[in-house]
Amino acid sequence: MGVPVWLSLGSNMGDRRGYLLFALQRLTEHPAIELRAVSSLYVTEPWGVRGQEDYFNIAVAINTTLSPHELLAYTQSIENASGRQRTTRWGARQLDIDIILFGEQQIDEERLQIPHPRFKIICIAALV
């Protein structure tokens, strides 16, 4: 079913594990998304803004028939439902969902960049 997609989910506010589970539940509820795999939990230091809690992160593999822009809208609706407020770039957040890879597609727009511009950093953090 659909295109293989890799997502990165992170949380560094409040019930970090709970927010990740919330996002996974919401992803599985969408009829155009098939959950294929979920990584182990890993912890990373925040970057961009100091004085934040560490991030709890997971990588998620899905298949989807959504377009990249439809998936972006859906993942942002999940972030919003978690209470996320976009006030400070790289600031603390309940939930952050990034589209890392979307099949073979390449998109370079202000709102959406695929592959994710920090793809290599995210992969290295997951391996450490």
C-alpha positions, 0 to 999 in steps of 0.5 A: 500500500502506498509509498514508503516514508520515514518519519522522525518523532520527538518530544522534550516537554511534559510526558515525552513518552506519552506524546510519542505514543499519542502520535503513533496512535493518531498515525495508525488511525488514518486509513491512508497510513500503514505503520510498518516499523517503529524504532527503539526510543533514543534520547538526544540533546536539544540543539538550536536553543539551550536550557531545554530537556533532552528529546525522546525520539523514535523513527517510524516507517510507514506506507501511505497513499497520501501526498507529501503535502497531505501527510505534512498537514496530517502530521501538523494536525497531530502536533497541534492536537498535542498542544504544540505552539510554534513560538520559538524556532527549535524551542521546546515542544510537546511533539515534533514530527518530521518527514525524513524521506518520502519514497524517491521524492525530492521537494525543496519548498519553504514549508516542506523539504524532502529529504529532510535538510538535517537527514544525516544528523538525525541518522547519526543521532539515532545510531549513537 
